[in-house]
């Protein structure tokens, strides 16, 4: 118990030595690390892993209950919390993270984060022409500074359109829309027929948005998806004798609207392809930003941060994301199509005794012989590039 307490004190002292420049350096390493791991996965599982680098930027809140933690404040949900803004790729690898005071508005300084993530070495138009980088964000990021940063870095983006910023609901009425029905695939139609469920009625359309700050030089398409929602409505109370009387209830409905701002080439992308691409940011897939934020909170105990000093908590979070990237890489190497989450990956690869030693300028992983046939043979079978190799040695 004394040793554990001493190690904890030493580690907290180490975290308290961090300054802003150190956090910036760690984020640069985190971004380089994620890009490198993506490259390794592409070289080993190129038939499954996409070469497209799609990064989702999102923010979340971490509820706390103490009063001595620096930066803890009331957020818009009236929660006593800290805020974090994180960038995850479509593979679940973390590229950048900030921990900020709880009253920070979501989307603040997203332009700075974008500039830190995406290199300026490749010219803007060349990057966009080659389709090197994609980013997806929710409506909190639909603002002038974020859009300008995306354009400066040559990013292909989809952002949930903010009504207050774009006034798309008014423009929709003013411009008029030629609606197109959503096309269900043969597999989806077969599933609906098998389950006896009526396919939702969905339509897609497009309007144009001209930002006031662009002085007439920019014109963005906004794609609008509307879904018909049905509900029960009580008829006029004067024509019914009881609330439970069936004759007093009628079916009603209305359109539910959702809009996406983008700079994707609509001659190359259909409206439906753009909408499907964007909604993967918050889909039920296990590699989207929503689930990665949950993974960070509950698999790495980041829902509550341990330090009193805000910079120390920032360092703690970045170091945890470095560990997350290593764990995520391991899961993707094992199964790139359906990678396990952190808890299951730890159970498979970490929860057994092992020792890393250096001998003859080479790294060796020494484990008991009884684990060799399982995990070690699996790791030894992975095909790493020449620069990323480790020797496997088993001992009784």
BALOBA-1460 file (C-alpha; in Angstrom, 3 decimals):
// residues 396
<rec num="1" residu="x" x="0.000" y="0.000" z="0.000"/>
<rec num="2" residu="x" x="2.871" y="2.367" z="0.814"/>
<rec num="3" residu="x" x="4.570" y="1.670" z="-2.543"/>
<rec num="4" residu="x" x="1.339" y="2.317" z="-4.457"/>
<rec num="5" residu="x" x="0.768" y="5.567" z="-2.582"/>
<rec num="6" residu="x" x="4.348" y="6.674" z="-3.233"/>
<rec num="7" residu="x" x="4.027" y="5.898" z="-6.957"/>
<rec num="8" residu="x" x="0.748" y="7.858" z="-7.079"/>
<rec num="9" residu="x" x="2.347" y="10.871" z="-5.416"/>
<rec num="10" residu="x" x="5.314" y="10.743" z="-7.793"/>
<rec num="11" residu="x" x="3.047" y="10.501" z="-10.846"/>
<rec num="12" residu="x" x="0.847" y="13.395" z="-9.715"/>
<rec num="13" residu="x" x="3.975" y="15.436" z="-9.120"/>
<rec num="14" residu="x" x="5.080" y="14.543" z="-12.657"/>
<rec num="15" residu="x" x="1.724" y="15.687" z="-14.102"/>
<rec num="16" residu="x" x="1.880" y="18.979" z="-12.207"/>
<rec num="17" residu="x" x="5.135" y="19.827" z="-13.976"/>
<rec num="18" residu="x" x="3.379" y="20.083" z="-17.361"/>
<rec num="19" residu="x" x="2.949" y="23.467" z="-19.053"/>
<rec num="20" residu="x" x="1.067" y="24.596" z="-22.183"/>
<rec num="21" residu="x" x="4.045" y="23.937" z="-24.462"/>
<rec num="22" residu="x" x="4.273" y="20.345" z="-23.202"/>
<rec num="23" residu="x" x="0.561" y="19.747" z="-23.917"/>
<rec num="24" residu="x" x="0.990" y="21.128" z="-27.432"/>
<rec num="25" residu="x" x="3.958" y="18.819" z="-27.984"/>
<rec num="26" residu="x" x="2.035" y="15.799" z="-26.729"/>
<rec num="27" residu="x" x="-0.834" y="16.603" z="-29.100"/>
<rec num="28" residu="x" x="1.618" y="16.804" z="-32.000"/>
<rec num="29" residu="x" x="2.945" y="13.382" z="-31.034"/>
<rec num="30" residu="x" x="-0.617" y="12.043" z="-30.674"/>
<rec num="31" residu="x" x="-1.491" y="13.252" z="-34.182"/>
<rec num="32" residu="x" x="1.706" y="11.775" z="-35.667"/>
<rec num="33" residu="x" x="1.101" y="8.542" z="-33.803"/>
<rec num="34" residu="x" x="-2.456" y="8.184" z="-35.159"/>
<rec num="35" residu="x" x="-1.295" y="8.885" z="-38.715"/>
<rec num="36" residu="x" x="1.551" y="6.364" z="-38.410"/>
<rec num="37" residu="x" x="-0.716" y="3.640" z="-37.016"/>
<rec num="38" residu="x" x="-3.202" y="4.304" z="-39.823"/>
<rec num="39" residu="x" x="-0.362" y="3.838" z="-42.316"/>
<rec num="40" residu="x" x="0.693" y="0.543" z="-40.737"/>
<rec num="41" residu="x" x="-2.898" y="-0.731" z="-40.794"/>
<rec num="42" residu="x" x="-3.197" y="0.334" z="-44.424"/>
<rec num="43" residu="x" x="-0.050" y="-1.631" z="-45.333"/>
<rec num="44" residu="x" x="-1.198" y="-4.771" z="-43.492"/>
<rec num="45" residu="x" x="-4.974" y="-4.688" z="-44.117"/>
<rec num="46" residu="x" x="-5.245" y="-2.528" z="-47.229"/>
<rec num="47" residu="x" x="-8.128" y="-4.590" z="-48.586"/>
<rec num="48" residu="x" x="-10.249" y="-3.677" z="-45.541"/>
<rec num="49" residu="x" x="-8.846" y="-0.401" z="-44.143"/>
<rec num="50" residu="x" x="-9.734" y="2.678" z="-46.194"/>
<rec num="51" residu="x" x="-6.993" y="5.095" z="-47.224"/>
<rec num="52" residu="x" x="-9.385" y="8.005" z="-46.587"/>
<rec num="53" residu="x" x="-8.541" y="9.855" z="-43.386"/>
<rec num="54" residu="x" x="-11.900" y="10.912" z="-41.917"/>
<rec num="55" residu="x" x="-11.684" y="12.786" z="-38.614"/>
<rec num="56" residu="x" x="-14.718" y="13.571" z="-36.452"/>
<rec num="57" residu="x" x="-14.380" y="16.475" z="-34.020"/>
<rec num="58" residu="x" x="-16.758" y="16.446" z="-31.074"/>
<rec num="59" residu="x" x="-16.974" y="17.656" z="-27.497"/>
<rec num="60" residu="x" x="-18.267" y="16.101" z="-24.304"/>
<rec num="61" residu="x" x="-18.602" y="16.995" z="-20.616"/>
<rec num="62" residu="x" x="-17.108" y="15.326" z="-17.543"/>
<rec num="63" residu="x" x="-19.250" y="15.743" z="-14.448"/>
<rec num="64" residu="x" x="-17.462" y="16.391" z="-11.151"/>
<rec num="65" residu="x" x="-18.590" y="16.951" z="-7.582"/>
<rec num="66" residu="x" x="-15.661" y="18.688" z="-5.902"/>
<rec num="67" residu="x" x="-14.969" y="22.422" z="-5.774"/>
<rec num="68" residu="x" x="-11.162" y="22.461" z="-5.717"/>
<rec num="69" residu="x" x="-10.567" y="21.224" z="-9.282"/>
<rec num="70" residu="x" x="-9.425" y="24.088" z="-11.482"/>
<rec num="71" residu="x" x="-11.791" y="24.857" z="-14.382"/>
<rec num="72" residu="x" x="-14.848" y="23.012" z="-13.077"/>
<rec num="73" residu="x" x="-17.927" y="25.113" z="-13.852"/>
<rec num="74" residu="x" x="-21.616" y="24.934" z="-14.801"/>
<rec num="75" residu="x" x="-22.268" y="23.983" z="-18.433"/>
<rec num="76" residu="x" x="-25.379" y="24.652" z="-20.513"/>
<rec num="77" residu="x" x="-27.004" y="21.505" z="-19.072"/>
<rec num="78" residu="x" x="-26.503" y="22.930" z="-15.578"/>
<rec num="79" residu="x" x="-23.903" y="20.249" z="-14.835"/>
<rec num="80" residu="x" x="-20.834" y="20.917" z="-12.677"/>
<rec num="81" residu="x" x="-18.184" y="19.728" z="-15.095"/>
<rec num="82" residu="x" x="-15.067" y="20.018" z="-17.228"/>
<rec num="83" residu="x" x="-15.298" y="19.999" z="-21.040"/>
<rec num="84" residu="x" x="-13.157" y="18.076" z="-23.535"/>
<rec num="85" residu="x" x="-12.923" y="18.524" z="-27.288"/>
<rec num="86" residu="x" x="-11.557" y="15.458" z="-29.075"/>
<rec num="87" residu="x" x="-10.759" y="14.481" z="-32.670"/>
<rec num="88" residu="x" x="-11.172" y="10.774" z="-33.505"/>
<rec num="89" residu="x" x="-10.603" y="9.207" z="-36.913"/>
<rec num="90" residu="x" x="-13.077" y="6.805" z="-38.498"/>
<rec num="91" residu="x" x="-10.803" y="4.003" z="-37.222"/>
<rec num="92" residu="x" x="-11.234" y="5.202" z="-33.640"/>
<rec num="93" residu="x" x="-7.691" y="6.592" z="-33.352"/>
<rec num="94" residu="x" x="-7.335" y="9.864" z="-31.425"/>
<rec num="95" residu="x" x="-5.556" y="12.739" z="-33.219"/>
<rec num="96" residu="x" x="-6.008" y="15.631" z="-30.773"/>
<rec num="97" residu="x" x="-7.600" y="16.391" z="-27.399"/>
<rec num="98" residu="x" x="-8.158" y="19.412" z="-25.181"/>
<rec num="99" residu="x" x="-9.546" y="19.573" z="-21.640"/>
<rec num="100" residu="x" x="-11.119" y="22.958" z="-20.884"/>
<rec num="101" residu="x" x="-13.280" y="24.714" z="-18.271"/>
<rec num="102" residu="x" x="-16.826" y="23.392" z="-17.991"/>
<rec num="103" residu="x" x="-18.445" y="26.617" z="-19.200"/>
<rec num="104" residu="x" x="-16.586" y="26.480" z="-22.551"/>
<rec num="105" residu="x" x="-19.033" y="26.534" z="-25.443"/>
<rec num="106" residu="x" x="-18.892" y="23.470" z="-27.668"/>
<rec num="107" residu="x" x="-17.044" y="24.223" z="-30.891"/>
<rec num="108" residu="x" x="-14.844" y="26.957" z="-29.417"/>
<rec num="109" residu="x" x="-11.365" y="27.122" z="-31.018"/>
<rec num="110" residu="x" x="-12.180" y="24.274" z="-33.397"/>
<rec num="111" residu="x" x="-10.275" y="26.228" z="-36.064"/>
<rec num="112" residu="x" x="-7.089" y="26.034" z="-33.976"/>
<rec num="113" residu="x" x="-7.547" y="22.285" z="-33.493"/>
<rec num="114" residu="x" x="-8.042" y="21.814" z="-37.254"/>
<rec num="115" residu="x" x="-4.868" y="23.778" z="-37.983"/>
<rec num="116" residu="x" x="-2.965" y="21.622" z="-35.490"/>
<rec num="117" residu="x" x="-4.231" y="18.342" z="-36.949"/>
<rec num="118" residu="x" x="-3.925" y="19.022" z="-40.667"/>
<rec num="119" residu="x" x="-0.541" y="19.889" z="-42.140"/>
<rec num="120" residu="x" x="-0.088" y="23.058" z="-44.182"/>
<rec num="121" residu="x" x="2.790" y="21.555" z="-46.197"/>
<rec num="122" residu="x" x="0.522" y="20.328" z="-48.999"/>
<rec num="123" residu="x" x="-1.105" y="23.239" z="-50.923"/>
<rec num="124" residu="x" x="-4.798" y="23.717" z="-50.215"/>
<rec num="125" residu="x" x="-6.158" y="23.068" z="-53.704"/>
<rec num="126" residu="x" x="-3.879" y="20.054" z="-54.241"/>
<rec num="127" residu="x" x="-5.046" y="18.500" z="-50.955"/>
<rec num="128" residu="x" x="-8.695" y="19.048" z="-51.842"/>
<rec num="129" residu="x" x="-8.267" y="17.801" z="-55.416"/>
<rec num="130" residu="x" x="-6.682" y="14.572" z="-54.214"/>
<rec num="131" residu="x" x="-9.340" y="14.121" z="-51.524"/>
<rec num="132" residu="x" x="-6.751" y="13.555" z="-48.815"/>
<rec num="133" residu="x" x="-8.702" y="14.668" z="-45.751"/>
<rec num="134" residu="x" x="-12.314" y="14.601" z="-44.607"/>
<rec num="135" residu="x" x="-13.834" y="15.985" z="-41.430"/>
<rec num="136" residu="x" x="-17.297" y="15.739" z="-39.877"/>
<rec num="137" residu="x" x="-18.764" y="17.896" z="-37.112"/>
<rec num="138" residu="x" x="-22.096" y="18.670" z="-35.479"/>
<rec num="139" residu="x" x="-24.015" y="21.954" z="-35.503"/>
<rec num="140" residu="x" x="-21.954" y="23.523" z="-32.674"/>
<rec num="141" residu="x" x="-19.042" y="23.762" z="-35.140"/>
<rec num="142" residu="x" x="-21.061" y="25.482" z="-37.870"/>
<rec num="143" residu="x" x="-19.432" y="28.910" z="-37.578"/>
<rec num="144" residu="x" x="-17.268" y="31.284" z="-39.566"/>
<rec num="145" residu="x" x="-13.888" y="30.492" z="-37.997"/>
<rec num="146" residu="x" x="-14.303" y="26.711" z="-38.375"/>
<rec num="147" residu="x" x="-15.410" y="26.969" z="-42.010"/>
<rec num="148" residu="x" x="-12.517" y="29.278" z="-42.886"/>
<rec num="149" residu="x" x="-10.040" y="26.914" z="-41.254"/>
<rec num="150" residu="x" x="-11.446" y="23.956" z="-43.224"/>
<rec num="151" residu="x" x="-11.160" y="25.915" z="-46.459"/>
<rec num="152" residu="x" x="-7.613" y="27.070" z="-45.676"/>
<rec num="153" residu="x" x="-6.524" y="23.488" z="-45.038"/>
<rec num="154" residu="x" x="-8.312" y="22.169" z="-48.136"/>
<rec num="155" residu="x" x="-10.612" y="19.844" z="-46.177"/>
<rec num="156" residu="x" x="-13.694" y="18.120" z="-47.533"/>
<rec num="157" residu="x" x="-16.238" y="18.621" z="-44.759"/>
<rec num="158" residu="x" x="-19.791" y="17.855" z="-43.719"/>
<rec num="159" residu="x" x="-21.203" y="19.859" z="-40.811"/>
<rec num="160" residu="x" x="-24.697" y="19.663" z="-39.360"/>
<rec num="161" residu="x" x="-26.248" y="22.969" z="-40.427"/>
<rec num="162" residu="x" x="-27.021" y="25.352" z="-37.578"/>
<rec num="163" residu="x" x="-30.369" y="27.124" z="-37.983"/>
<rec num="164" residu="x" x="-29.169" y="30.285" z="-36.263"/>
<rec num="165" residu="x" x="-26.066" y="30.507" z="-38.490"/>
<rec num="166" residu="x" x="-27.416" y="29.483" z="-41.894"/>
<rec num="167" residu="x" x="-31.178" y="30.187" z="-41.524"/>
<rec num="168" residu="x" x="-31.705" y="27.122" z="-43.704"/>
<rec num="169" residu="x" x="-35.305" y="26.684" z="-42.556"/>
<rec num="170" residu="x" x="-36.168" y="30.124" z="-43.998"/>
<rec num="171" residu="x" x="-34.091" y="29.604" z="-47.150"/>
<rec num="172" residu="x" x="-35.851" y="26.286" z="-47.712"/>
<rec num="173" residu="x" x="-39.178" y="28.078" z="-47.989"/>
<rec num="174" residu="x" x="-37.776" y="30.958" z="-50.050"/>
<rec num="175" residu="x" x="-35.810" y="28.876" z="-52.578"/>
<rec num="176" residu="x" x="-38.126" y="25.894" z="-52.887"/>
<rec num="177" residu="x" x="-36.881" y="22.306" z="-53.060"/>
<rec num="178" residu="x" x="-37.178" y="19.534" z="-55.627"/>
<rec num="179" residu="x" x="-37.532" y="16.555" z="-53.298"/>
<rec num="180" residu="x" x="-36.133" y="13.102" z="-54.171"/>
<rec num="181" residu="x" x="-37.169" y="9.867" z="-52.449"/>
<rec num="182" residu="x" x="-34.634" y="7.913" z="-50.402"/>
<rec num="183" residu="x" x="-33.526" y="4.766" z="-52.241"/>
<rec num="184" residu="x" x="-33.416" y="1.627" z="-50.126"/>
<rec num="185" residu="x" x="-30.962" y="-1.095" z="-51.102"/>
<rec num="186" residu="x" x="-32.127" y="-4.606" z="-51.996"/>
<rec num="187" residu="x" x="-30.771" y="-5.841" z="-48.657"/>
<rec num="188" residu="x" x="-32.738" y="-3.205" z="-46.743"/>
<rec num="189" residu="x" x="-35.921" y="-3.962" z="-48.684"/>
<rec num="190" residu="x" x="-35.494" y="-7.667" z="-47.949"/>
<rec num="191" residu="x" x="-35.100" y="-6.911" z="-44.237"/>
<rec num="192" residu="x" x="-38.225" y="-4.735" z="-44.184"/>
<rec num="193" residu="x" x="-40.207" y="-7.460" z="-45.985"/>
<rec num="194" residu="x" x="-38.942" y="-10.141" z="-43.599"/>
<rec num="195" residu="x" x="-39.826" y="-8.171" z="-40.463"/>
<rec num="196" residu="x" x="-43.075" y="-6.764" z="-41.836"/>
<rec num="197" residu="x" x="-42.001" y="-3.182" z="-41.087"/>
<rec num="198" residu="x" x="-43.000" y="-0.378" z="-43.412"/>
<rec num="199" residu="x" x="-39.905" y="1.515" z="-44.640"/>
<rec num="200" residu="x" x="-39.742" y="5.095" z="-43.315"/>
<rec num="201" residu="x" x="-40.733" y="7.717" z="-45.839"/>
<rec num="202" residu="x" x="-37.607" y="9.820" z="-46.389"/>
<rec num="203" residu="x" x="-36.913" y="12.533" z="-48.939"/>
<rec num="204" residu="x" x="-33.821" y="14.552" z="-49.813"/>
<rec num="205" residu="x" x="-33.390" y="18.030" z="-51.273"/>
<rec num="206" residu="x" x="-30.853" y="20.832" z="-51.649"/>
<rec num="207" residu="x" x="-30.682" y="24.570" z="-51.141"/>
<rec num="208" residu="x" x="-27.807" y="27.056" z="-51.447"/>
<rec num="209" residu="x" x="-26.318" y="29.130" z="-48.648"/>
<rec num="210" residu="x" x="-24.295" y="32.278" z="-49.225"/>
<rec num="211" residu="x" x="-22.453" y="33.304" z="-45.997"/>
<rec num="212" residu="x" x="-22.793" y="37.003" z="-45.209"/>
<rec num="213" residu="x" x="-19.128" y="37.148" z="-44.143"/>
<rec num="214" residu="x" x="-17.896" y="35.886" z="-47.526"/>
<rec num="215" residu="x" x="-19.042" y="39.063" z="-49.335"/>
<rec num="216" residu="x" x="-20.644" y="37.026" z="-52.095"/>
<rec num="217" residu="x" x="-17.558" y="34.934" z="-52.943"/>
<rec num="218" residu="x" x="-18.694" y="31.629" z="-51.414"/>
<rec num="219" residu="x" x="-21.738" y="29.466" z="-52.081"/>
<rec num="220" residu="x" x="-22.288" y="26.224" z="-50.143"/>
<rec num="221" residu="x" x="-24.910" y="23.521" z="-50.753"/>
<rec num="222" residu="x" x="-27.040" y="22.504" z="-47.797"/>
<rec num="223" residu="x" x="-28.617" y="19.072" z="-48.113"/>
<rec num="224" residu="x" x="-31.902" y="18.602" z="-46.297"/>
<rec num="225" residu="x" x="-33.331" y="15.270" z="-45.224"/>
<rec num="226" residu="x" x="-36.941" y="15.067" z="-44.142"/>
<rec num="227" residu="x" x="-38.514" y="12.018" z="-42.513"/>
<rec num="228" residu="x" x="-42.248" y="11.544" z="-42.076"/>
<rec num="229" residu="x" x="-43.144" y="11.002" z="-38.421"/>
<rec num="230" residu="x" x="-46.544" y="9.649" z="-37.417"/>
<rec num="231" residu="x" x="-48.162" y="10.088" z="-34.038"/>
<rec num="232" residu="x" x="-51.555" y="9.853" z="-32.365"/>
<rec num="233" residu="x" x="-53.608" y="12.978" z="-31.881"/>
<rec num="234" residu="x" x="-56.694" y="13.463" z="-29.704"/>
<rec num="235" residu="x" x="-59.665" y="14.760" z="-31.667"/>
<rec num="236" residu="x" x="-61.669" y="17.781" z="-30.713"/>
<rec num="237" residu="x" x="-62.752" y="17.267" z="-27.095"/>
<rec num="238" residu="x" x="-66.308" y="18.343" z="-27.943"/>
<rec num="239" residu="x" x="-66.715" y="15.282" z="-30.200"/>
<rec num="240" residu="x" x="-65.601" y="12.610" z="-27.716"/>
<rec num="241" residu="x" x="-66.969" y="11.235" z="-24.491"/>
<rec num="242" residu="x" x="-63.758" y="9.699" z="-23.109"/>
<rec num="243" residu="x" x="-60.023" y="10.043" z="-23.563"/>
<rec num="244" residu="x" x="-59.844" y="6.253" z="-23.910"/>
<rec num="245" residu="x" x="-62.504" y="6.119" z="-26.614"/>
<rec num="246" residu="x" x="-60.878" y="4.980" z="-29.877"/>
<rec num="247" residu="x" x="-63.137" y="7.235" z="-31.901"/>
<rec num="248" residu="x" x="-61.563" y="10.192" z="-30.108"/>
<rec num="249" residu="x" x="-58.057" y="9.429" z="-31.419"/>
<rec num="250" residu="x" x="-56.814" y="9.950" z="-34.949"/>
<rec num="251" residu="x" x="-53.523" y="9.370" z="-36.760"/>
<rec num="252" residu="x" x="-51.539" y="12.475" z="-37.588"/>
<rec num="253" residu="x" x="-48.016" y="13.228" z="-38.693"/>
<rec num="254" residu="x" x="-45.435" y="15.724" z="-39.841"/>
<rec num="255" residu="x" x="-42.013" y="16.096" z="-41.420"/>
<rec num="256" residu="x" x="-38.865" y="15.997" z="-39.281"/>
<rec num="257" residu="x" x="-36.047" y="17.989" z="-40.940"/>
<rec num="258" residu="x" x="-32.272" y="17.572" z="-40.734"/>
<rec num="259" residu="x" x="-29.730" y="19.643" z="-42.703"/>
<rec num="260" residu="x" x="-26.047" y="19.156" z="-43.579"/>
<rec num="261" residu="x" x="-23.659" y="21.838" z="-44.849"/>
<rec num="262" residu="x" x="-20.890" y="20.528" z="-47.114"/>
<rec num="263" residu="x" x="-18.308" y="21.362" z="-49.760"/>
<rec num="264" residu="x" x="-18.292" y="17.885" z="-51.322"/>
<rec num="265" residu="x" x="-18.624" y="17.789" z="-55.116"/>
<rec num="266" residu="x" x="-22.285" y="16.929" z="-55.743"/>
<rec num="267" residu="x" x="-21.455" y="15.869" z="-59.284"/>
<rec num="268" residu="x" x="-19.414" y="13.033" z="-57.763"/>
<rec num="269" residu="x" x="-21.518" y="12.393" z="-54.658"/>
<rec num="270" residu="x" x="-25.264" y="11.776" z="-54.598"/>
<rec num="271" residu="x" x="-27.366" y="13.494" z="-51.921"/>
<rec num="272" residu="x" x="-27.914" y="10.136" z="-50.222"/>
<rec num="273" residu="x" x="-24.195" y="9.275" z="-50.224"/>
<rec num="274" residu="x" x="-23.369" y="12.594" z="-48.551"/>
<rec num="275" residu="x" x="-26.065" y="12.101" z="-45.910"/>
<rec num="276" residu="x" x="-24.967" y="8.514" z="-45.158"/>
<rec num="277" residu="x" x="-21.322" y="9.622" z="-44.973"/>
<rec num="278" residu="x" x="-22.131" y="12.395" z="-42.497"/>
<rec num="279" residu="x" x="-24.466" y="10.437" z="-40.255"/>
<rec num="280" residu="x" x="-21.796" y="7.794" z="-39.615"/>
<rec num="281" residu="x" x="-20.384" y="10.361" z="-37.161"/>
<rec num="282" residu="x" x="-23.199" y="9.537" z="-34.747"/>
<rec num="283" residu="x" x="-24.289" y="6.111" z="-36.000"/>
<rec num="284" residu="x" x="-24.413" y="2.886" z="-34.021"/>
<rec num="285" residu="x" x="-21.073" y="1.721" z="-35.467"/>
<rec num="286" residu="x" x="-18.398" y="1.148" z="-32.829"/>
<rec num="287" residu="x" x="-15.846" y="3.511" z="-34.419"/>
<rec num="288" residu="x" x="-17.771" y="6.796" z="-34.374"/>
<rec num="289" residu="x" x="-16.933" y="9.788" z="-32.200"/>
<rec num="290" residu="x" x="-19.885" y="9.282" z="-29.832"/>
<rec num="291" residu="x" x="-18.810" y="5.778" z="-28.878"/>
<rec num="292" residu="x" x="-15.134" y="6.717" z="-28.730"/>
<rec num="293" residu="x" x="-15.959" y="9.453" z="-26.194"/>
<rec num="294" residu="x" x="-17.883" y="6.876" z="-24.140"/>
<rec num="295" residu="x" x="-14.912" y="4.519" z="-24.479"/>
<rec num="296" residu="x" x="-12.597" y="7.210" z="-23.103"/>
<rec num="297" residu="x" x="-14.895" y="7.991" z="-20.185"/>
<rec num="298" residu="x" x="-15.675" y="4.505" z="-18.989"/>
<rec num="299" residu="x" x="-12.859" y="2.257" z="-20.265"/>
<rec num="300" residu="x" x="-10.078" y="4.663" z="-19.270"/>
<rec num="301" residu="x" x="-11.788" y="6.264" z="-16.230"/>
<rec num="302" residu="x" x="-11.836" y="9.715" z="-17.850"/>
<rec num="303" residu="x" x="-15.343" y="10.627" z="-16.798"/>
<rec num="304" residu="x" x="-13.733" y="12.129" z="-13.687"/>
<rec num="305" residu="x" x="-10.258" y="13.637" z="-13.889"/>
<rec num="306" residu="x" x="-7.933" y="13.184" z="-10.885"/>
<rec num="307" residu="x" x="-5.859" y="16.371" z="-10.602"/>
<rec num="308" residu="x" x="-6.623" y="19.765" z="-9.117"/>
<rec num="309" residu="x" x="-4.617" y="21.665" z="-11.736"/>
<rec num="310" residu="x" x="-6.228" y="22.004" z="-15.181"/>
<rec num="311" residu="x" x="-2.933" y="21.558" z="-17.061"/>
<rec num="312" residu="x" x="-2.256" y="18.354" z="-15.125"/>
<rec num="313" residu="x" x="-5.681" y="17.025" z="-16.157"/>
<rec num="314" residu="x" x="-4.902" y="17.934" z="-19.774"/>
<rec num="315" residu="x" x="-1.671" y="15.949" z="-19.584"/>
<rec num="316" residu="x" x="-3.500" y="13.027" z="-17.959"/>
<rec num="317" residu="x" x="-6.063" y="12.987" z="-20.788"/>
<rec num="318" residu="x" x="-3.473" y="13.125" z="-23.612"/>
<rec num="319" residu="x" x="-1.421" y="10.331" z="-22.033"/>
<rec num="320" residu="x" x="-4.596" y="8.255" z="-21.704"/>
<rec num="321" residu="x" x="-5.336" y="8.833" z="-25.410"/>
<rec num="322" residu="x" x="-1.838" y="7.616" z="-26.310"/>
<rec num="323" residu="x" x="-2.664" y="4.399" z="-24.442"/>
<rec num="324" residu="x" x="-6.050" y="4.326" z="-26.194"/>
<rec num="325" residu="x" x="-4.365" y="4.514" z="-29.618"/>
<rec num="326" residu="x" x="-2.102" y="1.576" z="-28.783"/>
<rec num="327" residu="x" x="-5.073" y="-0.451" z="-27.572"/>
<rec num="328" residu="x" x="-7.159" y="0.510" z="-30.592"/>
<rec num="329" residu="x" x="-4.312" y="-0.413" z="-32.929"/>
<rec num="330" residu="x" x="-4.086" y="-3.841" z="-31.300"/>
<rec num="331" residu="x" x="-7.828" y="-4.403" z="-31.734"/>
<rec num="332" residu="x" x="-7.685" y="-3.321" z="-35.397"/>
<rec num="333" residu="x" x="-4.711" y="-5.579" z="-36.104"/>
<rec num="334" residu="x" x="-6.625" y="-8.527" z="-34.658"/>
<rec num="335" residu="x" x="-9.905" y="-7.825" z="-36.469"/>
<rec num="336" residu="x" x="-10.029" y="-4.743" z="-38.742"/>
<rec num="337" residu="x" x="-13.665" y="-5.350" z="-39.686"/>
<rec num="338" residu="x" x="-15.104" y="-5.650" z="-36.161"/>
<rec num="339" residu="x" x="-12.472" y="-4.454" z="-33.670"/>
<rec num="340" residu="x" x="-13.125" y="-5.079" z="-29.987"/>
<rec num="341" residu="x" x="-13.509" y="-2.270" z="-27.498"/>
<rec num="342" residu="x" x="-10.840" y="-1.627" z="-24.861"/>
<rec num="343" residu="x" x="-12.203" y="-3.850" z="-22.090"/>
<rec num="344" residu="x" x="-12.287" y="-6.970" z="-24.269"/>
<rec num="345" residu="x" x="-8.917" y="-6.159" z="-25.870"/>
<rec num="346" residu="x" x="-7.264" y="-5.819" z="-22.452"/>
<rec num="347" residu="x" x="-8.692" y="-9.170" z="-21.430"/>
<rec num="348" residu="x" x="-7.215" y="-10.780" z="-24.556"/>
<rec num="349" residu="x" x="-3.765" y="-9.184" z="-24.696"/>
<rec num="350" residu="x" x="-2.789" y="-7.571" z="-21.386"/>
<rec num="351" residu="x" x="-4.226" y="-9.483" z="-18.450"/>
<rec num="352" residu="x" x="-1.418" y="-12.049" z="-18.296"/>
<rec num="353" residu="x" x="2.153" y="-11.936" z="-16.932"/>
<rec num="354" residu="x" x="4.882" y="-10.807" z="-19.341"/>
<rec num="355" residu="x" x="8.155" y="-8.922" z="-19.397"/>
<rec num="356" residu="x" x="9.800" y="-6.751" z="-22.058"/>
<rec num="357" residu="x" x="13.597" y="-6.976" z="-22.032"/>
<rec num="358" residu="x" x="16.322" y="-5.456" z="-24.181"/>
<rec num="359" residu="x" x="19.097" y="-7.758" z="-25.319"/>
<rec num="360" residu="x" x="21.631" y="-7.238" z="-28.111"/>
<rec num="361" residu="x" x="19.937" y="-3.936" z="-28.983"/>
<rec num="362" residu="x" x="16.654" y="-5.753" z="-29.641"/>
<rec num="363" residu="x" x="13.354" y="-5.890" z="-27.753"/>
<rec num="364" residu="x" x="12.105" y="-9.250" z="-26.503"/>
<rec num="365" residu="x" x="8.711" y="-10.023" z="-24.952"/>
<rec num="366" residu="x" x="9.042" y="-12.857" z="-22.441"/>
<rec num="367" residu="x" x="5.875" y="-14.644" z="-21.305"/>
<rec num="368" residu="x" x="5.080" y="-18.000" z="-19.659"/>
<rec num="369" residu="x" x="4.906" y="-20.898" z="-22.112"/>
<rec num="370" residu="x" x="1.220" y="-21.590" z="-21.425"/>
<rec num="371" residu="x" x="0.251" y="-18.281" z="-23.042"/>
<rec num="372" residu="x" x="2.341" y="-18.876" z="-26.158"/>
<rec num="373" residu="x" x="-0.177" y="-20.833" z="-28.221"/>
<rec num="374" residu="x" x="-2.845" y="-18.187" z="-27.818"/>
<rec num="375" residu="x" x="-1.930" y="-14.530" z="-27.733"/>
<rec num="376" residu="x" x="1.744" y="-14.726" z="-28.640"/>
<rec num="377" residu="x" x="1.214" y="-16.823" z="-31.764"/>
<rec num="378" residu="x" x="-1.438" y="-14.339" z="-32.821"/>
<rec num="379" residu="x" x="0.891" y="-11.344" z="-32.364"/>
<rec num="380" residu="x" x="3.775" y="-13.182" z="-34.032"/>
<rec num="381" residu="x" x="1.539" y="-13.780" z="-37.038"/>
<rec num="382" residu="x" x="0.931" y="-10.094" z="-37.610"/>
<rec num="383" residu="x" x="2.886" y="-8.736" z="-40.553"/>
<rec num="384" residu="x" x="4.523" y="-5.460" z="-39.515"/>
<rec num="385" residu="x" x="6.557" y="-3.203" z="-41.804"/>
<rec num="386" residu="x" x="10.341" y="-3.604" z="-41.530"/>
<rec num="387" residu="x" x="10.704" y="-0.633" z="-39.195"/>
<rec num="388" residu="x" x="8.138" y="-1.958" z="-36.705"/>
<rec num="389" residu="x" x="9.272" y="-5.343" z="-35.457"/>
<rec num="390" residu="x" x="9.513" y="-7.080" z="-32.086"/>
<rec num="391" residu="x" x="10.991" y="-10.491" z="-31.340"/>
<rec num="392" residu="x" x="8.828" y="-12.976" z="-29.492"/>
<rec num="393" residu="x" x="10.495" y="-15.303" z="-26.977"/>
<rec num="394" residu="x" x="8.664" y="-17.654" z="-24.665"/>
<rec num="395" residu="x" x="9.984" y="-18.992" z="-21.381"/>
<rec num="396" residu="x" x="8.535" y="-21.471" z="-18.947"/>
